[in-house]
Amino acid sequence: MIEGTVFDISRYCLDDGPGIRTTVYLKGCPLRCAWCHNPESNSKEIQIGFEKNKCVSCMACARVCPNHCHEFNNKGHIFHRENCIACGKCTNVCEYDSLTQIGQRMTVHQIMKTVVRDQSFYKTSGGGLTVSGGEALYQPEFTKLLLKSAKDAGIHTCMETSGFTNTETLLEIAPYVDLFLYDCKHMNSNIHKEITQVDNKIILDNLKQLDKIGKAIVLRLPVIPCINDTQEHFCKVGELANQLTHVEYLEVLPYHPLGLSKAALLDMKMPYHSKEVPLAKTVDEWVKEIQSFTTKQVIHSKI
């Protein structure tokens, strides 16, 4: 039975598509966005998060770790991550949440047991299942089976995606997706590669393919100060939206530094590390400016 690597399942979500939704976050992503909000999703592998300030030096983790990853000395608790095989034994005995397991292997059946619990809310609100990440297309076979299972159960489906995959894979999954929440991070291919480590050509080509086959799309625009909050980008995004028949609206996602604390759990350094949240006035200005370049509605989402 096929399993996927999941790092969170969030119920009663209101910002991941229409209505009340259950969002399944899959681990693994081919992009490395400088501002990533979910850096714990970059790797497809199960990982151990370590929050040193919660540790009380009980040393229970050191006693059970088979690879001697946990050292206690005059500097406190030292976690030798390079030796870790993510067996989870240390997280099982840590009573203070200093050590946490990020990610677990799950079957579609296990996930759907959670998803179907809220079917009554989906029906009354127009909600359903949203598959997110990481990048949902990074585990394509599992994502396809999960979405198909939801459709078989009569549940509306959304997929949040960067669109970075081969077109054949995307078109195989597309029949099981009612609404694509499609990220547009930068229209300039050189800048896109600089800030995400991948080119945007296949992303834009796949977006146009989805529009061609008539799939409903919400164009999501993460706006990051000093990276893509420029008139040139906003103009190009507006022009792109005007060319697409099935874009329902554009959604501005303002930067939030929530990824910084999550990156710290994994000893990751984020290239973009501002702790400043854009002012509401600034976000409103972004929305108005983008709206001036497109006939499609532009809205603003709160993270």
Secondary structure, DSSP 8 states (H G I E B T S, - for coil): --EEEEEEEEEEESSSSSSSEEEEEE---S---TT-S-GGGSSSS-EEEE-GGG-----HHHHH-TT--EEEETTEEEE-GGG-----HHHHH-TTSSEEEE-EEEEHHHHHHHHGGGHHHHHHHT-EEEEESS-GGGSHHHHHHHHHHHHHTT-EEEEEE---S-HHHHHHHGGG-SEEEEE---SSHHHHHHHHSS-SHHHHHHHHHHHHTT-EEEEEEEE-TTTT-SHHHHHHHHHHHHH-SSEEEEEEEE--THHHHHHHTTT---S--------HHHHHHHHHHHHTT-SS-EEE---
